[in-house]
Amino acid sequence: MGDQWQYQLRIYLADELAEVARGDSAAAALGPLPAVLEKHGATMKCQLDAFADYVTEAEAHGVGGYPLYEWTKATIEDPVKRAKHLRSFALHINGEPVYPKQEADGLEADLHPVVDGISILRISRHDTNPANNPQVPERFHKPQG
């Protein structure tokens, strides 16, 4: 049954390294991380930047077609959440934000040695099972009708 879900890994960087990574994901300051990502055809995207891109796209095309617009906009405008997501980077494999378990397992195994708890703080694994993901808070639900 576990094969029905897709996965995404995220890495969490120290503040100063997060800023470097946002500007150049191959920077020498990232140590062996870029080589690990390259081995797996992976790239990283700052969660805050991804959220901001979503908001910008929604505003350009009409927010009505973007069900997470209000929630995402509120998230990037909240200073505490903004700081949290600034350090979080989603790892995409071959351009895909989610991928099969086997690909996630391989990438995660190669990432563990680069997590030092100082610059590269930790790794997390997320899946597409709705039961394991945050739901839109009630205050952001649009009235039906």
C-alpha positions in Angstrom: 0.0 0.0 0.0 3.0 2.3 0.6 3.7 2.5 -3.1 0.7 4.8 -3.7 2.4 7.8 -2.1 5.1 10.0 -3.4 7.7 11.6 -1.2 9.7 14.8 -0.8 12.8 15.4 1.2 13.6 18.7 2.8 16.8 19.9 4.3 17.1 22.7 6.9 20.1 25.0 6.9 21.5 27.4 9.4 20.5 31.0 8.6 23.8 32.1 7.0 24.0 29.0 4.9 20.3 29.3 3.8 21.0 32.8 2.4 24.0 31.4 0.5 22.0 28.5 -0.9 19.2 30.8 -2.0 21.7 32.6 -4.2 23.9 29.7 -5.4 22.9 26.1 -4.7 26.4 25.0 -5.9 28.3 27.4 -3.5 31.5 26.0 -2.0 30.1 27.0 1.4 27.6 24.1 1.1 30.4 21.6 1.3 29.5 18.2 -0.2 25.8 18.9 -0.5 25.8 20.0 -4.1 27.6 16.9 -5.2 25.1 14.7 -3.4 22.2 16.5 -5.1 23.9 16.3 -8.5 24.4 12.5 -8.1 20.6 12.1 -7.7 19.5 14.7 -10.3 18.2 16.8 -7.4 17.9 20.5 -6.9 16.7 22.5 -3.9 14.2 25.2 -3.6 13.7 27.4 -0.6 10.2 26.9 0.8 9.8 30.6 1.3 10.7 31.3 -2.3 8.3 28.6 -3.5 5.5 30.1 -1.4 6.3 33.6 -2.8 6.3 32.2 -6.3 2.8 30.7 -5.7 1.4 34.0 -4.4 2.9 35.9 -7.3 1.5 33.4 -9.9 -1.9 33.5 -8.2 -2.0 37.3 -8.3 -0.9 37.4 -11.9 -3.6 34.8 -13.0 -6.4 35.5 -10.6 -6.4 34.1 -7.1 -9.7 32.3 -7.6 -7.9 29.4 -9.2 -5.4 29.1 -6.4 -7.1 27.5 -3.4 -4.1 27.9 -1.1 -3.5 31.6 -2.0 -4.9 33.2 1.3 -3.1 30.7 3.5 0.2 30.9 1.6 0.1 34.7 1.6 -0.6 34.8 5.3 2.3 32.4 5.9 4.9 34.5 4.0 3.7 37.6 5.8 4.1 36.1 9.3 7.6 36.9 10.5 7.9 33.7 12.6 6.7 31.5 9.7 8.8 33.4 7.2 12.0 32.8 9.2 11.1 29.1 9.5 10.5 28.6 5.8 13.6 30.6 4.9 15.7 27.8 6.3 13.7 25.0 4.7 14.6 23.7 1.2 12.5 21.2 -0.7 14.5 18.8 -2.8 13.2 18.1 -6.3 14.5 15.1 -8.2 14.6 15.5 -12.0 12.5 18.6 -11.7 9.7 16.8 -9.8 8.7 18.1 -6.3 7.6 14.6 -5.3 9.0 11.2 -6.3 8.9 7.5 -5.6 10.0 6.0 -2.2 13.0 4.3 -3.8 14.4 7.7 -5.1 13.7 9.4 -1.7 15.4 6.5 0.1 18.6 6.8 -2.0 18.8 10.5 -1.7 18.2 10.4 2.0 20.9 7.8 2.5 23.4 9.9 0.8 22.4 13.1 2.6 22.7 11.7 6.1 26.5 12.0 6.2 26.4 15.7 5.2 24.0 16.6 8.1 26.3 18.1 10.7 23.7 19.7 13.0 25.5 23.0 12.6 25.3 24.2 9.0 23.0 21.5 7.6 20.7 21.0 10.6 18.5 18.1 9.6 16.5 16.3 6.9 12.8 15.6 6.9 10.6 13.3 4.8 7.1 14.2 3.7 4.6 12.2 1.7 1.5 12.9 -0.4 -0.8 11.1 2.0 -3.4 13.8 2.9 -3.6 12.3 6.4 0.0 13.3 7.1 -0.2 16.8 5.8 -1.5 20.0 7.3 -5.0 20.9 6.2 -6.1 24.5 5.4 -7.1 26.2 8.6 -10.9 27.0 8.7 -10.3 30.7 8.6 -8.9 30.4 5.1 -11.8 28.3 3.7 -13.9 30.1 1.2 -17.7 30.1 1.8 -19.5 27.8 -0.6 -22.4 29.0 -2.7 
